[in-house]
């Protein structure tokens, strides 16, 4: 094999490997997350400051949810909770949202125990102390509506309903930074192999040259 052909073969192998690495995260994901704006919703909200707001990021396919809120300071005697509701299924408690005195709060969790996708509304409810945790409180702060996932598994916002409910016991997917680091490591490793192969070919050609 000539040096030019060796370089060409190694270049093709490197390109194929990089394409494979780049495709892995896309193949693992079932869909992009939905983003839902949370505000004091007329006809739904009845508790707390009217200027409170937030953003819900969630994916049924990946079975996770993240809620960021602001202007929602703690209220003595109440606990803020995120709930999926507004559909034919029973309300689903996503988790507790702890807010600071400045009204900033965050909830990031897996949707453990999710057994339905029939929801159209996400609310942040204020549960009074002593009220049962498995019942959606009537005191509702901010809320946001979202589209129902279609029967064919698609949604206007891009999320995808999997054929079966996701296994929330799985380890979460790699973050963007972790994927970049893995790709960079792979590139360096393959580059090192290619360099070593080229040196071996050069040495071999020199040894057999007249």
Beta strands, then each sheet from edge to edge (+ up, - down):
strand 1: 34-38
strand 2: 53-59
strand 3: 64-70
strand 4: 78-85
strand 5: 92-99
strand 6: 105-110
strand 7: 121-128
strand 8: 140-145
sheet 1: 1+ 2- 3+ 6- 5+ 4- 7+ 8-
end
